[in-house]
């Protein structure tokens, strides 16, 4: 299965000056053997052939601000639809007085188009204010796999295609030391990058396990709580990417 998922990110500053670092879209792992434990399952789920449901997925876009001024990301659209309006809040207080449910079904946007795009559940920009030289990750959570082979995408002035691939590599874990970053990957990489810039690394290997530990030496320690994008490129051309904040002093 190969589907192209497309995002449009609108920035509040003129002259979009962000560099695309990478994209990823990861399908949820399905466990049909546990389907009967969910309240949406039917008696058929208890048989030998459980009902196959479309797995959800998460879509990610990683960018870097190459301009001398901060970039403020105010909104995100999916297939031309404003997600701030698409994932709308209900006016009915169904849970608590201060809690409102949100869904595409409460919005006045094109619901059929939103469902075809994967039915977005929530979206996040981290951080939404990007300092000069800084990076950010845009995440959109989809309830289902998008319908169709391609969806038109635009990220500011960039044209971005986010292919949805089964078994796309993931960075299993990331940890920080005083002068190093430690990655745990599914296989040995040929290149490692932080914020889009290649860094030196050493990779370990143990045939008894399926995880490859990678040590990346840093020229200087990362600032506490600063946001960074870590990427590993493999020999087959695939790439694993993740964004997070440095937590070590």
N, C-alpha and C positions, 0 to 999 in steps of 0.2 A: 504494500500500500504506500502510495506517495501522493501527498496532498501539499499544496503550497498555501501557506497561511500568510496573510498580508496585514500589516499595521500601518496606520498613519498617525504620526505624532505631531501635534501642533505646538509650536513654541511662541511665547509671548514677545520675543525680541526679533527685530528684523534681521534678515541675513543669517539664515541657519548655518552655523559654523561648527557642526559636530561631525566627528569621524566615526563611521560605523566600525565597531570592533568585531562584531559577530552576532549570530542569531542561533536560536535553538528552539525546538518544540518537542516536548517529551510526552509520549503516550503513557497513560497509567498502566500498571501491571494488573492483569485480570486474574482473579482467583474464582472461577466458576464453582469450585467445590464448596465454597462458602455462601453461594447465592441464596440458599434457603434461610439464612439467618437475617436477611434484609427484609424490611416490611413491604417492599415492592415486589417481592418474589411470589410466584404462583406454585401450584402443586406440581407443574411441569418441571420446576427447578429441582424437585426431589428425585426425578428420574435419572436415567443414564445420560440424557442429552439436555443439559440445562439451557435455558434461554440465553442466547448471546446478545449482550447489550453493547452499544457503542462505547468504547472507553473514553474517559475524559482526557484532557491533556493541558499542559501549561506552555505558553508561548513566551519567549524571552528575546529582547533586543538589547544589545549592549552598545553604548555610544560613549565617545570622549569629546569633551569641549576643547577644541583647538583654537578658540577665539580668545582675545585678551580680556573679554568681559564675561561675567557670569551668565549662564543660560537658565531660564526659568521655564520648566515644562508645566504648562497649565492644564493641558487636556490630552486625551488619547482617543483616537477613533479607530474603529475596526471596520474595514470595508466601507469607509466613508461615513460611518454612523458614530456620532458622539457618544462615547461610553459613559460619560457623566449623566447624560440623559437616558441612555439605553438601560443601564442598571439603576432603575428608578426605585425610590422608596414609596411604600404604601402609606396612605394617609390614615389607615386603620391601625390602632395600637393593639396588636394581637398577643404580645408577650408581656411586656411591662410598659409602664407609662412613658418611659423614655426610650424604648426600643421599637424600631420600625423595621419590618421585613423589607428587603430589596430584591428586585427581580426584573428581568427583561419583560415579564408579563404585566408589570405595572406601568411600563413606559408607553409613550405615544409614538415611538419609533417603529420602523418596519420590522415587526416581530418575525415574519417569515425569513427575512434576510438575516436577522440576528441568529435564528435557529440554524439556518444553513451555514452560518459562519462558525458554528460550534456552541452557540448559546452561552455567551460570556456570563460568568458568575460574579467575578470581581476583577479589579485591575489595580496596579500599584506602580508608582515611579519612585525609585530609591537610588539616590536622593532626587527630589524634584527641582532643587536649585543646585546647578553644577558649577563649581568654581572653575576658573581658567586652568586647563590641564587636568581637570577632574573627570571622573567617569560616572555613569549611571546605568541602571538596569530597569527596563520596562517589562513588567510581567502582566500577562493576561491569562486568567484561569478560565478554561472552557469546559463546559459540562460534558460535551460530546465531541467526537471527531468532526472537523469541518466537512461539509458535503461539497463534492466537486474536486477537480484536480488542481485548480489554481484560483487564487483570490488576488485581486490587484492590490499592490502594497506601495506605500510611500512613507518615508520617514523624513520629514522636512523636505529638503531638496533631493534627497536620496531615494532611489528605487530599491526596495528591499524585498527579497523573497525568503520566506522561512519555511523550508521543507519539513514536513512531518514524517519522520522515519521511525520505523520500529527498531528497537535495540540501539538507539543512538547513544554513544558513549557519554558517561556521566563522571564528574569528579565526585568520588564517593565521600570524601571528607577533606577538610582543610584545617590546619592548625598553625599557630604562629609561635616563633621563638624570638629571642632578642634581636637576632640578625639573620633570620631565615624564615621561610614559609615551607610548610610540609604538606604535600599533596598525596592523596591516596587514589590511584587510578586503576582502571581495569586492565591496562597494559602499558608497556614502556613507551614514552613519547619520543618524538624526534625534535620537538621544540616546546618550550614553555614561555609564556608571556604574562606579564603583569601590566594591566592598563594599556595593552597593545604594544608593549615594548619587550623584546626578547631578553631573557635573563639566563644566566648559567645555572645548570642543575646537574645532579647526579641521581641516577635511578637504581634502586635495589632490585633484586630478583630472588624469588623463592618458588620453585616449581610446586611446592606443596600447597600454596595458596593462590587465589585468583586476583589478589590485590598487589599492585606495584607501588611501593613507597618511593616518593621523589622528594629530594631535599633541594630547595632553591635558596642560594645565598643572596643576601641583599647588600647593596652598597652602603645603606644606612637604614636604621630601624624605621618601621612604618609608624606614623602618628596614631596614637590610641584613638579608636572609634572612626578613623578615616575609612572611606569606602573604596574598594578596589575590585577590579575584574581580573580573575585568574583564568588562564586558558592553556590547554594542552593540545598540541597537534600531533597526530599519529601518522605512521608510515603510509596508511591507506588514504590519507587526505582528510579523514574525519577529525572533528575537533570537539573537545569537551570544554564548556565554559561555565563559570559561576561567579556571582557577585556577592560580596559580603564585606562587613566592617572588621577591621583589625582590632582584636580584643586584647592582645598582649602588649605590655609595656616594653 
